[in-house]
Amino acid sequence: MRVLAAMSGGVDSAVAAARAVDMGHEVVGVHLALSRMPGTLRTGSRGCCTIEDSMDAQRAAKKLGIDFYVWDFSERFKLDVVDDFVAEYQAGRTPNPCMRCNERIKFAALLEKGLALGFDAVCTGHYASIFEDEAGNLELHRSLEMAKDQSYVLGVLTAEQLRHSLFPLGATASKSLVREEADRRGLSVANKPDSYDICFIPEGDTREWLKDFTSAEPGVIVDQEGNQVGTHDGHVGFTIGQRKGLNLGRPAKDGKPRYVLEIRPKTKEVVVGPEAALLIAQLAGSRYSWCGKAPEEPEIEFDCQVQVRAHGDAIDATVSLIDGELVINLKEKLYGVAPGQTAVLYVGTRVLGQTTIDRTVSAAVANV
């Protein structure tokens, strides 16, 4: 099988490529250039797509004896990930750019180009596994290494994309074993720190970064009754559950802290209220997809688990498709969930599907 190994410059993708070679595949390494800022250099463990990362990926490919290329996906990345990120915040939502990158870059643009060039699959260093059921349907499952499980950010994959995906690290019991393997193979990235934060916001300050891409439009901060309790210099960058940086001029009657409950871009209002109002009982979204085989009758309510953060817990829920909207009723309340986040559905270890959250219903008002 001809395999295109996406090599980020980190230890995981390097070992994944090495294992693909060991499997007997014809492997070619490719690093995705996602930024057109040539001076971009890695700082500590922030980012994953810098000049230094590209050089690390090239060294790993050379050590493995495979061909290596750098593909410029910067324009596609800007349109599909960065611009989408900015637009979501302008709309008062909290997006997950890693989901969009996997959906639109690594397993759409990259896979599309790879298939056009005659490759059979894309190999990445994600911690997840693909299994085949008795009927021959492919299923995405959690990694054995739960502390590093990345099935959540792969929940956007379709059945067709699973057919052309390879995750050699899925059965690895721990990240330390991957590093030990990299060291044995003589890969210089064996002890390279993991990347974290958003790769195109290297300083980690999302709100400050957004100021360069959005115009500040002052507005008011109101309580749940509509009373003005403060002002702001722009709603973009506020997130549901935020407590710090509100600069409220009018204290709550009970003297307790207040949190961001809702962002209203049309009226430029930010709504604040008590912490208890952040408990969510229901989620819903119309932008959904099934990962592998879809449920036989999604309109009939079924049990599953739902996870709304990459490293969050999966909690029990019931789900049904109602008028084109995936409605998720939570058996345990979730705290501080925001529209724009992704809800990934699981049945045991299997990823069933996902939806981008369009709306939430507070436990205080839900009748579920």
Sine and cosine of phi, psi and omega as CSV:
sin_phi,cos_phi,sin_psi,cos_psi,sin_omega,cos_omega
0.00,0.00,0.69,-0.72,0.06,-1.00
-1.00,0.07,0.86,-0.52,-0.11,-0.99
-0.86,-0.52,0.74,-0.68,0.08,-1.00
-0.99,-0.15,0.93,-0.36,-0.04,-1.00
-1.00,-0.04,0.92,-0.40,0.05,-1.00
-0.97,0.25,0.92,-0.40,-0.10,-0.99
-0.92,-0.40,0.95,-0.30,-0.06,-1.00
-0.98,0.21,-0.31,0.95,-0.12,-0.99
0.97,-0.25,0.01,1.00,0.03,-1.00
-0.99,-0.16,0.10,-0.99,-0.06,-1.00
-0.94,0.34,-0.59,0.81,-0.06,-1.00
-0.90,0.44,-0.76,0.65,-0.04,-1.00
-0.93,0.36,-0.50,0.86,0.03,-1.00
-0.92,0.39,-0.71,0.71,0.01,-1.00
-0.94,0.35,-0.60,0.80,0.05,-1.00
-0.87,0.50,-0.69,0.73,0.03,-1.00
-0.90,0.44,-0.65,0.76,0.01,-1.00
-0.89,0.46,-0.66,0.75,0.01,-1.00
-0.93,0.37,-0.56,0.83,0.05,-1.00
-0.90,0.43,-0.61,0.80,0.08,-1.00
-0.90,0.44,-0.71,0.70,0.01,-1.00
-0.87,0.49,-0.51,0.86,0.01,-1.00
-0.95,0.32,-0.17,0.99,0.01,-1.00
1.00,-0.10,0.13,0.99,0.01,-1.00
-0.97,0.23,0.42,-0.91,0.14,-0.99
-1.00,0.08,0.96,-0.26,-0.18,-0.98
-0.95,-0.30,0.70,-0.71,0.13,-0.99
-0.82,-0.57,0.76,-0.64,0.00,-1.00
-1.00,0.01,0.61,-0.79,0.05,-1.00
-0.64,-0.77,0.71,-0.70,0.08,-1.00
-0.94,-0.33,0.73,-0.69,-0.03,-1.00
-1.00,-0.03,0.88,-0.47,0.09,-1.00
-1.00,0.09,0.94,-0.33,-0.11,-0.99
-0.96,-0.27,-0.04,1.00,-0.01,-1.00
-0.76,-0.65,0.60,-0.80,0.05,-1.00
-0.98,-0.20,0.33,0.94,0.05,-1.00
-0.99,-0.12,0.99,-0.12,-0.13,-0.99
-0.90,0.44,-0.31,0.95,-0.01,-1.00
-1.00,0.04,0.04,1.00,-0.07,-1.00
-0.92,0.39,0.84,-0.54,0.05,-1.00
-0.81,-0.58,0.48,-0.88,-0.04,-1.00
-0.95,0.31,0.64,-0.77,0.08,-1.00
-0.85,-0.53,0.92,-0.39,-0.02,-1.00
0.87,0.49,-0.84,-0.55,-0.01,-1.00
-0.90,-0.44,0.43,0.90,0.05,-1.00
-1.00,-0.01,0.59,-0.81,0.07,-1.00
0.99,0.14,0.12,-0.99,0.01,-1.00
-0.42,-0.91,0.11,0.99,-0.16,-0.99
-0.69,-0.73,0.66,0.75,-0.08,-1.00
-0.98,-0.20,0.04,-1.00,0.04,-1.00
-0.86,0.51,-0.69,0.72,0.00,-1.00
-0.87,0.49,-0.66,0.75,0.01,-1.00
-0.90,0.44,-0.65,0.76,0.03,-1.00
-0.88,0.48,-0.67,0.75,0.01,-1.00
-0.92,0.39,-0.63,0.77,0.04,-1.00
-0.89,0.45,-0.65,0.76,0.02,-1.00
-0.91,0.42,-0.64,0.76,0.01,-1.00
-0.90,0.43,-0.65,0.76,0.03,-1.00
-0.90,0.43,-0.64,0.77,0.01,-1.00
-0.90,0.43,-0.69,0.73,0.01,-1.00
-0.89,0.46,-0.65,0.76,0.02,-1.00
-0.89,0.45,-0.67,0.74,0.02,-1.00
-0.88,0.47,-0.59,0.81,-0.01,-1.00
-0.99,0.15,-0.19,0.98,0.01,-1.00
0.96,0.28,0.52,0.85,0.00,-1.00
-0.91,-0.42,0.43,-0.90,0.08,-1.00
-0.90,0.43,0.46,-0.89,-0.08,-1.00
-0.61,-0.79,0.67,-0.74,0.02,-1.00
-0.67,-0.74,0.42,-0.91,0.15,-0.99
-0.92,-0.38,0.84,-0.54,0.01,-1.00
-0.95,-0.30,0.74,-0.67,-0.02,-1.00
-1.00,0.09,0.97,-0.24,0.07,-1.00
-0.93,-0.37,0.36,0.93,-0.14,-0.99
-0.90,0.44,-0.64,0.77,-0.02,-1.00
-0.93,0.37,-0.69,0.72,0.02,-1.00
-0.90,0.44,-0.64,0.77,0.01,-1.00
-0.90,0.44,-0.66,0.75,0.01,-1.00
-0.89,0.46,-0.72,0.69,-0.06,-1.00
-0.94,0.35,-0.72,0.69,-0.17,-0.99
-1.00,0.01,-0.36,0.93,-0.05,-1.00
-0.88,-0.47,-0.84,0.54,-0.08,-1.00
-0.93,0.38,-0.77,0.64,-0.01,-1.00
-0.90,0.44,-0.61,0.79,0.06,-1.00
-0.89,0.46,-0.65,0.76,0.02,-1.00
-0.86,0.51,-0.74,0.68,-0.01,-1.00
-0.91,0.43,-0.70,0.71,-0.03,-1.00
-0.89,0.46,-0.62,0.78,0.00,-1.00
-0.90,0.43,-0.69,0.73,0.03,-1.00
-0.91,0.41,-0.60,0.80,0.04,-1.00
-0.89,0.45,-0.50,0.87,0.01,-1.00
-1.00,0.07,0.08,1.00,0.05,-1.00
1.00,0.10,0.26,0.96,-0.01,-1.00
-0.95,-0.30,0.22,-0.98,0.01,-1.00
-0.89,-0.45,0.99,-0.17,-0.10,-0.99
-0.99,0.12,0.26,-0.96,0.11,-0.99
-0.89,-0.46,0.99,-0.14,-0.08,-1.00
-0.91,0.41,-0.43,0.90,0.02,-1.00
-0.92,0.39,-0.59,0.81,0.08,-1.00
-0.89,0.45,-0.72,0.70,-0.02,-1.00
-0.91,0.41,-0.59,0.81,0.00,-1.00
-0.91,0.41,-0.70,0.72,0.04,-1.00
-0.90,0.43,-0.68,0.74,-0.07,-1.00
-0.93,0.37,-0.73,0.68,-0.19,-0.98
-0.97,-0.23,-0.34,0.94,-0.02,-1.00
-0.95,-0.30,-0.92,0.40,-0.13,-0.99
-0.93,0.36,-0.57,0.82,-0.05,-1.00
-0.88,-0.47,0.37,0.93,0.14,-0.99
-0.73,-0.68,-0.96,0.29,-0.03,-1.00
-0.89,0.46,-0.74,0.67,-0.03,-1.00
-0.92,0.39,-0.74,0.68,-0.01,-1.00
-0.90,0.44,-0.65,0.76,0.02,-1.00
-0.86,0.50,-0.71,0.70,0.02,-1.00
-0.93,0.37,-0.65,0.76,0.01,-1.00
-0.88,0.48,-0.71,0.70,0.01,-1.00
-0.90,0.44,-0.62,0.79,0.01,-1.00
-0.91,0.42,-0.46,0.89,0.00,-1.00
-1.00,-0.02,0.06,1.00,0.07,-1.00
1.00,-0.09,0.18,0.98,0.06,-1.00
-0.99,0.15,0.44,-0.90,-0.02,-1.00
-0.99,-0.13,-0.44,0.90,-0.08,-1.00
-0.39,-0.92,0.37,-0.93,0.15,-0.99
-0.96,-0.29,0.75,-0.66,0.00,-1.00
-0.95,-0.31,0.75,-0.66,0.06,-1.00
-0.74,-0.67,0.17,-0.99,-0.01,-1.00
-1.00,-0.07,0.38,0.92,0.03,-1.00
-0.93,0.37,0.57,-0.82,0.07,-1.00
-1.00,0.01,1.00,-0.04,0.03,-1.00
-0.26,-0.97,0.26,-0.97,-0.04,-1.00
-0.74,-0.67,0.51,-0.86,0.08,-1.00
-0.91,-0.41,0.81,-0.59,0.04,-1.00
-0.85,-0.52,0.30,-0.95,0.04,-1.00
-0.91,-0.41,0.75,-0.66,0.01,-1.00
-0.99,0.12,-0.02,-1.00,-0.08,-1.00
-0.89,0.45,-0.42,0.91,-0.01,-1.00
-1.00,-0.03,0.03,1.00,0.01,-1.00
1.00,0.01,0.13,0.99,0.05,-1.00
-0.99,0.14,0.68,-0.73,0.02,-1.00
-0.99,0.11,0.63,-0.78,0.01,-1.00
-0.77,-0.64,0.64,-0.77,0.10,-1.00
-1.00,-0.06,0.77,-0.64,-0.02,-1.00
-0.81,-0.59,0.31,-0.95,0.07,-1.00
-0.88,0.48,0.41,-0.91,0.11,-0.99
-0.97,0.26,0.42,-0.91,0.12,-0.99
-0.91,0.41,-0.48,0.88,0.01,-1.00
-1.00,0.05,1.00,0.09,-0.11,-0.99
-0.88,0.48,-0.51,0.86,0.00,-1.00
-0.91,0.40,-0.40,0.92,0.01,-1.00
-0.91,-0.40,0.10,0.99,-0.07,-1.00
-0.79,0.61,0.78,-0.62,-0.02,-1.00
-0.87,-0.50,0.33,0.94,0.00,-1.00
-0.88,0.47,-0.48,0.88,-0.01,-1.00
-0.84,0.54,-0.75,0.67,-0.06,-1.00
-0.97,0.23,-0.10,0.99,0.07,-1.00
-0.98,-0.20,0.06,1.00,-0.05,-1.00
-0.89,0.46,-0.24,0.97,0.01,-1.00
-0.99,0.13,-0.13,0.99,-0.06,-1.00
-0.94,0.33,0.60,-0.80,0.03,-1.00
-0.99,-0.10,0.15,-0.99,0.03,-1.00
-0.86,0.51,-0.65,0.76,0.00,-1.00
-0.91,0.41,-0.63,0.77,0.01,-1.00
-0.93,0.36,-0.57,0.82,0.06,-1.00
-0.87,0.48,-0.56,0.83,0.00,-1.00
-0.90,0.44,-0.39,0.92,-0.06,-1.00
-0.89,-0.46,0.46,0.89,-0.02,-1.00
-0.87,-0.50,0.54,-0.84,-0.01,-1.00
-0.67,-0.74,0.84,-0.55,0.00,-1.00
-0.83,-0.55,0.99,0.13,-0.10,-0.99
-0.91,0.42,-0.27,0.96,-0.06,-1.00
-1.00,-0.02,-0.05,1.00,-0.15,-0.99
-0.85,0.53,-0.55,0.83,-0.05,-1.00
-1.00,-0.09,0.12,0.99,-0.01,-1.00
-0.96,0.26,0.72,-0.69,-0.12,-0.99
-0.97,0.22,-0.39,0.92,0.00,-1.00
-0.32,-0.95,0.40,-0.92,0.03,-1.00
-0.91,0.41,-0.54,0.84,0.00,-1.00
-0.88,0.47,-0.55,0.83,0.04,-1.00
-0.92,0.39,-0.58,0.82,0.04,-1.00
-0.91,0.41,-0.68,0.73,0.02,-1.00
-0.91,0.42,-0.66,0.75,0.03,-1.00
-0.89,0.46,-0.65,0.76,0.02,-1.00
-0.91,0.42,-0.68,0.74,0.03,-1.00
-0.87,0.49,-0.64,0.77,0.02,-1.00
-0.91,0.42,-0.68,0.73,0.03,-1.00
-0.89,0.46,-0.57,0.82,-0.01,-1.00
-0.99,0.17,-0.09,1.00,0.00,-1.00
0.98,0.22,0.41,0.91,0.01,-1.00
-0.99,0.11,0.80,-0.60,-0.10,-1.00
-0.92,0.39,-0.25,0.97,-0.03,-1.00
-1.00,0.02,0.14,0.99,-0.10,-0.99
-0.79,0.61,-0.62,0.78,-0.06,-1.00
-0.92,-0.39,0.31,0.95,0.02,-1.00
-0.93,0.38,0.71,-0.70,0.00,-1.00
-0.88,0.47,0.49,-0.87,0.10,-1.00
-0.92,0.39,0.54,-0.84,0.10,-1.00
-0.99,0.15,0.45,-0.89,0.06,-1.00
-0.47,-0.88,0.12,-0.99,-0.08,-1.00
0.93,0.36,-0.02,-1.00,-0.04,-1.00
-0.99,0.12,0.80,-0.60,-0.16,-0.99
-0.88,0.48,-0.52,0.85,-0.03,-1.00
-1.00,-0.04,0.09,1.00,0.13,-0.99
-0.83,-0.56,0.96,0.29,-0.14,-0.99
-0.87,0.50,-0.42,0.91,0.00,-1.00
-0.99,0.10,-0.21,0.98,0.06,-1.00
0.99,0.16,0.02,1.00,-0.02,-1.00
-0.98,-0.19,1.00,-0.04,-0.09,-1.00
-0.88,0.47,-0.73,0.69,-0.08,-1.00
-0.90,0.44,-0.64,0.77,0.02,-1.00
-0.92,0.40,-0.66,0.75,0.01,-1.00
-0.89,0.46,-0.65,0.76,-0.03,-1.00
-0.89,0.45,-0.41,0.91,-0.02,-1.00
-0.88,0.48,-0.46,0.89,0.00,-1.00
-0.98,0.20,-0.19,0.98,-0.09,-1.00
-0.87,-0.50,-0.10,1.00,-0.02,-1.00
-0.72,-0.69,0.44,-0.90,0.06,-1.00
-1.00,-0.02,0.67,-0.74,-0.02,-1.00
-0.98,0.22,0.85,-0.53,0.04,-1.00
-0.85,-0.53,0.97,-0.24,-0.05,-1.00
-0.85,0.53,0.48,-0.88,0.03,-1.00
-0.40,-0.92,-0.23,-0.97,-0.06,-1.00
-0.89,-0.45,0.42,-0.91,0.12,-0.99
-0.96,-0.29,0.79,-0.61,-0.06,-1.00
-0.82,-0.57,0.37,-0.93,0.10,-0.99
-1.00,0.03,-0.05,-1.00,-0.08,-1.00
-0.91,0.40,-0.33,0.95,0.03,-1.00
-1.00,-0.01,-0.05,1.00,0.00,-1.00
1.00,-0.04,0.07,1.00,0.01,-1.00
-0.98,0.21,0.72,-0.69,0.02,-1.00
-0.95,0.32,0.78,-0.63,0.00,-1.00
-0.83,-0.56,0.03,1.00,0.01,-1.00
0.08,-1.00,-0.02,-1.00,0.05,-1.00
-0.74,-0.67,0.29,-0.96,0.06,-1.00
-0.64,-0.77,0.31,-0.95,-0.02,-1.00
-0.98,-0.18,0.28,0.96,0.03,-1.00
0.44,-0.90,0.76,-0.64,-0.07,-1.00
-0.97,0.24,-0.34,0.94,-0.04,-1.00
-0.91,0.40,0.79,-0.61,0.00,-1.00
0.95,-0.30,-0.34,0.94,0.12,-0.99
-0.94,0.34,0.55,-0.83,0.03,-1.00
-0.75,-0.66,0.49,-0.87,0.04,-1.00
-0.88,0.48,0.74,-0.67,-0.02,-1.00
1.00,-0.07,-0.11,0.99,-0.01,-1.00
-0.92,0.40,0.70,-0.72,0.03,-1.00
-0.89,-0.45,-0.65,0.76,-0.07,-1.00
-0.99,0.13,0.44,-0.90,0.09,-1.00
0.98,0.21,0.26,0.97,-0.02,-1.00
-0.99,0.11,-0.44,0.90,0.03,-1.00
0.77,0.64,0.80,0.61,-0.01,-1.00
-0.97,0.23,0.75,-0.66,-0.02,-1.00
-1.00,0.01,-0.12,0.99,-0.07,-1.00
-0.77,-0.63,0.93,-0.37,-0.05,-1.00
-0.93,0.37,0.40,-0.92,0.06,-1.00
-0.93,0.36,0.43,-0.90,-0.02,-1.00
-0.87,0.50,-0.59,0.80,-0.02,-1.00
-1.00,0.03,0.01,1.00,0.04,-1.00
0.97,0.24,0.03,1.00,-0.04,-1.00
-1.00,0.05,0.38,-0.93,0.01,-1.00
-0.88,0.48,0.45,-0.89,0.08,-1.00
-0.90,-0.44,0.45,-0.89,-0.10,-0.99
-0.80,-0.60,0.40,-0.92,0.06,-1.00
-0.95,0.33,0.83,-0.56,0.00,-1.00
-0.96,-0.29,-0.49,0.87,-0.09,-1.00
-0.37,-0.93,0.52,-0.85,0.06,-1.00
-0.83,-0.55,0.82,-0.57,-0.05,-1.00
-0.90,-0.43,1.00,0.01,-0.08,-1.00
-0.85,0.52,-0.60,0.80,-0.06,-1.00
-0.90,0.44,-0.62,0.78,-0.01,-1.00
-0.98,-0.19,-0.04,1.00,-0.02,-1.00
0.88,0.48,0.49,0.87,0.02,-1.00
-0.99,-0.16,0.61,-0.79,0.16,-0.99
-0.90,-0.43,0.84,-0.54,-0.07,-1.00
-0.99,-0.13,0.75,-0.66,0.01,-1.00
-0.85,-0.52,0.36,-0.93,0.00,-1.00
-0.14,-0.99,-0.15,-0.99,-0.07,-1.00
-0.94,0.33,0.36,-0.93,-0.02,-1.00
-0.87,0.50,-0.57,0.82,-0.03,-1.00
-0.87,0.50,-0.46,0.89,-0.03,-1.00
-0.96,0.29,-0.16,0.99,0.01,-1.00
-0.99,0.11,-0.13,0.99,0.03,-1.00
-0.97,0.25,0.83,-0.55,-0.12,-0.99
-0.94,-0.33,0.69,-0.72,-0.02,-1.00
-0.95,-0.32,-0.34,0.94,-0.06,-1.00
-0.56,-0.83,0.61,-0.79,0.07,-1.00
-0.82,-0.57,0.45,-0.89,0.05,-1.00
-0.44,-0.90,0.55,-0.83,0.03,-1.00
-0.39,-0.92,0.59,-0.81,0.00,-1.00
-0.99,-0.15,-0.23,0.97,0.02,-1.00
-0.99,-0.11,0.99,0.11,-0.10,-1.00
-0.84,-0.54,0.30,-0.96,0.08,-1.00
-0.47,-0.89,0.37,-0.93,0.02,-1.00
-0.96,-0.26,0.70,-0.72,-0.03,-1.00
-0.99,-0.10,0.99,-0.12,-0.13,-0.99
1.00,-0.01,-0.51,-0.86,-0.05,-1.00
-0.92,0.38,0.76,-0.65,0.00,-1.00
-0.97,0.23,0.39,-0.92,0.10,-1.00
-0.85,0.53,0.54,-0.84,-0.03,-1.00
-0.86,0.51,-0.73,0.68,-0.03,-1.00
-0.70,-0.71,0.98,0.18,-0.06,-1.00
-0.90,0.44,-0.28,0.96,0.03,-1.00
-0.95,0.30,-0.35,0.94,0.04,-1.00
-1.00,0.00,0.80,-0.60,-0.08,-1.00
-0.83,0.55,0.72,-0.69,0.02,-1.00
-0.70,-0.71,0.36,-0.93,-0.01,-1.00
-1.00,0.03,0.57,-0.82,0.09,-1.00
-0.28,-0.96,-0.17,-0.98,0.14,-0.99
-0.86,-0.52,0.45,-0.89,-0.01,-1.00
-0.77,-0.64,0.63,-0.78,0.01,-1.00
-0.78,-0.62,0.75,-0.67,-0.08,-1.00
-0.91,-0.41,0.00,1.00,0.05,-1.00
-0.66,-0.75,0.49,-0.87,-0.09,-1.00
-0.83,0.56,-0.61,0.80,-0.03,-1.00
-0.89,-0.46,0.40,0.92,0.03,-1.00
-1.00,0.04,0.12,-0.99,0.04,-1.00
-1.00,0.08,0.50,-0.87,0.12,-0.99
-1.00,0.00,0.76,-0.65,-0.04,-1.00
-0.88,-0.48,0.40,-0.92,-0.03,-1.00
-0.93,0.38,0.58,-0.81,-0.02,-1.00
-0.38,-0.92,0.22,-0.97,0.19,-0.98
-0.88,-0.47,0.58,-0.82,-0.11,-0.99
-0.73,-0.68,0.58,-0.81,0.14,-0.99
-0.44,-0.90,0.45,-0.89,0.03,-1.00
-1.00,-0.08,0.91,-0.42,-0.08,-1.00
-0.82,-0.57,0.91,-0.42,0.03,-1.00
0.79,0.61,0.70,0.71,0.06,-1.00
0.98,0.19,0.14,0.99,-0.03,-1.00
-0.85,-0.52,0.75,-0.66,0.06,-1.00
-0.99,0.14,0.92,-0.40,-0.06,-1.00
-0.96,-0.27,0.82,-0.57,-0.08,-1.00
-0.89,-0.46,0.91,-0.41,0.06,-1.00
-0.99,-0.15,0.84,-0.55,-0.12,-0.99
-1.00,0.03,0.73,-0.68,0.06,-1.00
-0.99,0.12,-0.34,0.94,0.18,-0.98
-0.83,-0.56,0.56,-0.83,-0.03,-1.00
-0.98,0.22,0.62,-0.79,0.07,-1.00
-0.97,-0.23,0.50,-0.86,-0.10,-0.99
-0.97,-0.26,0.78,-0.62,0.18,-0.98
0.88,0.47,0.69,0.73,0.02,-1.00
-1.00,0.08,0.68,-0.74,-0.07,-1.00
-0.89,-0.46,0.59,-0.81,0.19,-0.98
-0.81,0.58,0.62,-0.78,-0.07,-1.00
0.97,-0.23,-0.46,0.89,0.08,-1.00
-0.94,0.33,0.25,-0.97,-0.01,-1.00
-0.95,-0.31,0.75,-0.66,0.10,-0.99
-0.98,-0.22,0.89,-0.46,0.00,-1.00
-0.97,-0.25,0.75,-0.66,-0.05,-1.00
-0.99,-0.12,0.67,-0.74,0.02,-1.00
-0.80,-0.61,0.53,-0.85,0.25,-0.97
-0.84,-0.54,0.98,-0.19,-0.16,-0.99
0.92,0.40,-0.83,-0.55,0.02,-1.00
-1.00,-0.04,-0.13,0.99,-0.06,-1.00
-0.99,0.11,0.69,-0.72,0.12,-0.99
-0.99,0.12,0.87,-0.50,-0.05,-1.00
-1.00,-0.02,-0.61,0.79,-0.03,-1.00
0.12,-0.99,-0.20,-0.98,-0.04,-1.00
-0.38,-0.92,0.30,-0.95,0.15,-0.99
-0.54,-0.84,0.56,-0.83,0.17,-0.99
-0.99,0.17,0.80,-0.60,-0.09,-1.00
-0.94,0.33,0.85,-0.52,0.05,-1.00
-1.00,-0.07,-0.56,0.83,-0.04,-1.00
-0.47,-0.89,0.39,-0.92,0.06,-1.00
-0.76,-0.65,0.40,-0.92,0.04,-1.00
-0.83,-0.55,0.82,-0.57,-0.02,-1.00
-0.92,0.38,0.58,-0.82,0.05,-1.00
-0.88,0.47,-0.39,0.92,-0.03,-1.00
-0.94,0.33,-0.40,0.92,-0.04,-1.00
-0.86,-0.51,-0.14,0.99,-0.06,-1.00
-0.96,0.28,0.58,-0.82,0.08,-1.00
-0.89,-0.45,0.84,0.54,-0.07,-1.00
-0.78,-0.63,0.00,0.00,0.00,0.00
